[in-house]
Amino acid sequence: MYDIITIGSATRDVFLISDKFMAIPSKKFPSGMGECVALGSKIEIHDMVLTTGGGATNAGATFGSLKFRTATITRIGDDSIGKDVIEDLSRFGVSTHLVRMVKGGETAYSTLLTMKDGERTALVYRGTSSTFTRRDIPTEALKSTKWIYLTSLGGDLTLAKSIITTAHKAGVHVMWNPGSTELSEGIQAFSKILPMIDVLNINLEEAQLLTTKKKLSDIYSVLHSDHMICVITDGTRGATAYRDGWMAHADTTGVKSISRTGAGDAFGSGFLAGLIKTEDITEALRIGTLNAESVILKHGAKNGLLTKWPSAFKKRQIKVSIL
């Protein structure tokens, strides 16, 4: 019996860091900013960091580091990158016997063009992670754990619902961190799933996309499901948790980031680790925030993860307000 099984993607992440990458305002880009280099030039890279990433392995590494009995379900290719993913998970104490290695497949790959201030653009090749099927998720495995931490499945909301339904019927708790493609299916599709999950974790932009609301109070009104915890993160402005009309907000310490890659995975997995250990939402907010702030001090979604439970002094640094 595991404490947690994480489900989702696994990638090779390559961070290329250079002060030659520049942010330029332009309405041509959806974000209003473009990361640019001089066309036809040879760009000097000041640093390069190779790590593994992906929602399932990043979360698994948090749980493994904090000594929870953890396994990961993901898809990789039978290539050198896939072997690196297996090796990395094992290093964090995560069981890999549920990892599906696809013969002739290619493991997902991400190149992150990273500016000196930590902002970056990710060039993503989904590889085998883009084609999850129900047979990649053994039913018996879903029943052999206390919690499932489910991340994006490449936009397959039907598969996500199947996993959540199976777990719910087996009495297994579920924390869900859906991706933007799943969220684009809209609130009607989600309203049928929310009653079966214990924790929903999304960021503010995703919450606004899903509910078409702007204010937190309106968002929580739309997403409300009895007894479900809904956690909405907002970058440096912190995170807010809601359950049955009760709401709490955790501030960040304002620590300067080196790279924000993996911050969302670190917060979500840290929050769940805190919730399982203490059954206290305010403590969970503190652990999630500390894990995320530790990760953003280094390049790589796993390099800064907490390796031991934070002290009372460290936890007091995260101010939590009951709203």
N, C-alpha and C positions, 0 to 999 in steps of 0.2 A: 504494500500500500504506500503510495507516494503522498507527500504533502501537497505537491503542485505538479501539474503537467502543463507546459507551455506549448502553444500551437501557433505556427505562422512561418515566416520566412527566415532564411539564412543566407548571408551574403559575404562576399569578400569586399571590404571597404578599403579604398586607397585614397588617402588624404594628400593632396598636392597643395603646398602652402607657398604663397608668393605675394610680395607687395606689388607685383606687376598686374595682379587682378584688380580691376577697378569697378566700383559701383557708379553707374551713370543713370540719372533720372530719364525716363522715357515712357510715354504713353503706349508705346508699341508692346510693352511687357505687361502681363496681367497684374504683377505686383507693383507696377509703377517704377521699377528699378531694373536695370540690366547689369549683369556682371560681364565685363568686357576686357578684351585684350586687343592689342594692335594687330590688325589683319596682316598676315604674311610675315609676322615677326617670329623670332625665336625667343621663347619666354624662359627666363631663369627660374627654376624652382628652388626655393631656399630650404625646404624640408619636405620629406616624404615619410608618411606613416602608413604601414600596412597592418590592418586588423581584420577581424571578422565582425559582422554585424547582422542586422535583421531582427525584427521584433521578437521572434520566439527565442533566439539564442541570447539576445541582450537581456531579456527578462530572466531567462533560465540562469544566466551568469549571476544576476543579483541574488536569486533564491539559493543557488548553490554556494555562493560566497558567504551567505548568512546561515548556512548549515541546515537548510530545509532539504528534505528528501525530494529531489527534483528530477524530472525527465522532460525531454523535448521531442515534440513531433514536428518534423519539417522535411522538406524535399531538397536533396542535393544531387549533383552529378557525380559520376565516378571519376572525377578529375582531381588534380592536385589541390584545388581550392576546397572541394568537398572534404578531402582528407584533413585539410587544415581546420575546417569547421568542427569535425569530429574531435580532433586533438584539442581544440580550444575548449569545447564543452567539457571534455574530460578533465581538463586542467582546473575548471571551476567546480568539479565534483558533480556534474550533471550526467545522468544516465543517457546513453545514446542509442539504446537498443530499439527505440521506436523511430529513429531517423531513417527515412527511406532514401536509399542511394539508387538513383535511376541509371541503369546501364546505358552508356552513350550520351547521357544528359550533361548539361552544362550548369554549374552552380551559378546563382545570381551574382552579379558584379556591379559595384558602384564606385565611380570616381568622383571625389568631392573636391571641386576647385575652391580652395579656402583662402580668403583674404586675411590679412594680418589681424583684423579685429574679430575674427572668428566667423563672420558671415560666410556662407558658402552656397554654391550651386551643385546639385548632385546629378550626375549623368548615370542613369540606372538601366541595367540590363537584367530583366527579371528571371531569365533562364527557367530552370525547373520549378521555381517558386510560383510561376504564373499559372501552373496547371494542376493545382490540388484537386484530388477526387476523393469521394467518400471512402474508397478502399485504402487511401493513405492514412486514414484515421481509424484504427482498430476499435470496434465497439467495446471490447473487453477492457482496453486500455482506459477508455473514458470512465469506466466504472471502478478503476483501480487506484483512484486518487481522491483526496478530500476537496481539492480545488482544481479548476481549469483556468488558465490565464490565456485567453484567446485574442490573438492579434489579427491583422488583415490577412485575408486569404486571396489576395489578388482581385478583390471585388466580387467574389462569389458569395452573395448573401444567402442563397439557397443552402449552400454547404454549411455556412455559419449557423443558420437556423437549425439544420439537422444535428450538428454537434451539440448545440445548446439544448435542444429538445431531449436528446439522448441523455445528456448529463443531468438535466432537471428531473427526468423520470427516475434516474438512479439515485437521486438525493445528493448529487455532487454540486458544490457551489461553483459559480462561474463569474469571473471578472472578464469584461469584454472591452477591448480597445480597437474598435473597427477603423478601417482606413477610409479615405475620402471617397473611393469608388463605391464602397458599401453604403456610405452615408448619402450618396447622391440618389439612392433608391427612394429616399423620402420618408417622412414620418409615418405614413400609413403602413409601410412595410415593417418599420421598426416597432410600431405600437403592438404588433402581435408577438414580438420577441421579448420586449422589456420585462413583462411579468415573470419570465423564466430566468432572469439573471439577478445576481446579487450586487454587482458593482459595474457601473458603466463609466468609462474614462475616456473623455474626448477633450480637445482644446476649444477655446471660445469661438474661434473661426468656424470650426467644424459644427459646433452646437448651433451657431447662427444659420449655417447652411442647412442643417437638418430640420430645424424648427421654423425657419424664416422669421425668428424673433431676434431682437437686439439686446434687450435688457435681461440680466440674469434671472430676475424674478419671473419674467414671462417664459424664459427658456425652461426653467425648472417646472413651471406649471404644465407645460406641454409634455415634458419628459417624465413627469411623476408616475411612479408605479409603487404600490404599497410595499414598504420595507426595503426597496432598492436604494442603494447609495449611488448618487450621481456626482461624479467628480469632474469639474471643468477647470482646466489649466489655462493660464493667460501669461505665459512667458515670465518676464521679470516682475510682473505684477502679482504673481503668486497663483494659488489654487483655492477653489471653493468647493466644499462638499455639502451635499443636501440629502436629507432623508426625512420623509414624512413631515415636511414643514419646518424641520430643524436645519439650520445652516451655519457653517463655520468657514472662516477664511484664514489661510496661512500666508503670511508675507514671506518674501525671500530676504536674504541678508544683503542683496545687492552686490554679491561677489562678481568680479569682472571675469567674463568667460573667455576661454581660449578657443573653444569650439562648442556649439550647441547641439551637434549631432549626438543623438542618443539620449538627450535630456528627457524627452517624453517617455521613452521606455524605462529610463531609470526612475522617474517619478512614479509611474504606474506600478512597477514591480516593487518599489520601495514602499508605496502606499499599502499594497496588499500584504507585504511582509509584516508591516506594522500592525495591520488590522488582524492578521492571524495570531500574531504574538500577544497583542494587548487587548483585542476586541474593543478598542477605543479609537474613534474616528479622528479625534484631534491628535492623538499620538501617531496615527497612520499618516496624517498630513505632514507631521514633522519629519518622519522617517523618509517619506517620499521626497520632500523638499531637500533634505540633507543629501540623499543619494543623487538627486539631479545636480545639485550644486557641486558635488564632488566630481561628477562626470565631466562637467563643462570646463573643468580646470585642465583637462588633457585632451589631446586628439585621440579619437577612438571611443566608441560607445561603451566599451568594457574596461578601458584602462583606468578609470577613476572610481569604479564602483566601491561602495563600502565593503570592507572585508570583515568587519566586526560590528556588533551592535553599538550604536552611538551612546556616549555617556549622557548622564542627566544634564551636565553643563552644556554639551553640544545641542541637545534637544531644546534647552531653554533659549537658545539663540534664534529659534524660529518662533516668531510671535503668531499665536493663533487667537483669532477673535470670534466669539459667538455672535452671529448677526441676528 
